[in-house]
Amino acid sequence: MHGSGSPERPFDYLTFYLLLAACWGNGALVRTWRAGEAERQRHAAGQVVAAERARIARELHDVVTHHVTAMVVQADAAQITLGEKGNGLEAIGETGRRRALSELRHLLDVLHPPGDMAELVAGKRLSGQPVELATQARRPHVTRF
């Protein structure tokens, strides 16, 4: 183009393309940084949700287990006090002991997934504790109304 009468010199073209490449590289760095920041924010939000779920699960478990245990103790005490007349209370005690508490464990598993347990075990192993994790697959229990 310089040979055709253009007032631009080869240095001007080189400068233009170097600036263009620098702007493109800067844009690529900003895009990469923003994508990383968005991923960090998603991860942090996921951790907040997991922590809140774990807190809710612990509170539900503690409160409901306390009340179910109190119900079972009262049913057993009433059965002992009433003797033969309190045979119906045995069903209440069994329901509280077996069914309600197993449902609570299932609820706790749903709200606090077992993946967190593996992290806990790994952390304990790193601290020098001899810990083993044994898991069992359970069939989901569906209650129909």
N, C-alpha and C positions, 0 to 999 in steps of 0.2 A: 504494500500500500504506500510505503514511503517513496518507492520508485515511481508510482503513479501520480505523485504530486501531493500526497497527504502531508500535512504539517506535523503529524505525529511521528515520533521516532520509535525504534524498537524498544528502547528503555521505557517509554510511556506505556506500550502494550504489556510489557513484562510487569510493570508496577500495577497496572489495572488487574491483571490475572492473579497476581500475588495477593492483592487486597481482596479480590473475590474469593480466593481459596481461604484466606484468613477469616473472612466473614462466615463462610460455609462451615469451617472447622469450629468456630465459636458457637454457631447455632447447633451443631451436632453435640458439643459438650453440654450446652444448656439443656437440650432435649434429654440427654443421658442423665444429667443431674436431677431433672424434674421427675423422670421415670423412677429413679432410685428413691427420691423423696416420697413419691406417691406410694411406692411399695413399703417403705418404712412406716408410713402412716397407716396403711392397711394392716400391717403386722401388729402395730401398737394397738389399733382398734380391736383386732382379734384377741389380743392378750387381755384387754380390758373386759371384753365380753366373756372370755373364759374365766377370768377372776370373779366377775359378777355371778356367773352361773354357779361356780364353786361355792361362793358365799351363800347364795340362795339355797343350794342343795344342803349345805351344812346346817343352815338355820331350819329348813323344813325337816330335815332328818332329826335334829335335836328336839324341836318342839313336838312334832307328831309322835316320835318314839317315846317321849316322856308321857304324853297323854295315853298312848296305847298301853304302855307298861303299867300306868296307874289303873287303867281299866281292867287289865288282866289280873293285877294284884287284888283289886276289889272283887272281881268275879270269883277268884279262887278263895278269898277270905269268906265271901258270902256262901260259897258252896260248902266250905268246911263248917261254917256256923249253922247252916240249915240242914246239913246232912243229906238224907235221902230226898228231901223236898227241893233241894237245890240242884237236881240233876241237869236242868236246862242251862244252868250257869256254866257247865263244863264246855258247852258249845261256844259260849262267849269267850272263855279263856283260850280255847283252841284256835278260834278265829283270830283272836288278837295275837297269839303267839306265832302262829304259822302264816296265815294268809296276809294279815295286815303288815307284819314286819317284812315278809318277803316282797310285798308290793312296795314298801318303803325302800327296800334295797334296790329294787328295779328302778324306782324313781331317782334314787341317788345315782345309779349307773347312767341313766339318761341325761341327767343334768351335769354330771361330772364324769366325762368319758374316760375309759380305762387308759387312754394314751397318756394322760397325766400321771397315772400310776407308774408307767414305765420310766418316765422322767424322774419321779421320786426315787424309784429303786436305783436308777443310774447315779443319782446324786448321793445316795447313801453308800453305794459301792465306792465312789470317789473319795468319800470321807473315811474309808477303811472298814466299813461295816460289812460283814458277810451276809448278804441279802440275796434271796432268790424270789423270783416272781413266777407263780403258777397261775395260769388262767384256764377257765373252763367255758366252753361255749354254752349258751343257754338259749332255749327256744323262747321266742317272745310270747308273753301271756296276753291274750286278748280277752277282755271282759265285754260281753254283749249285754246290752240293756234292752 
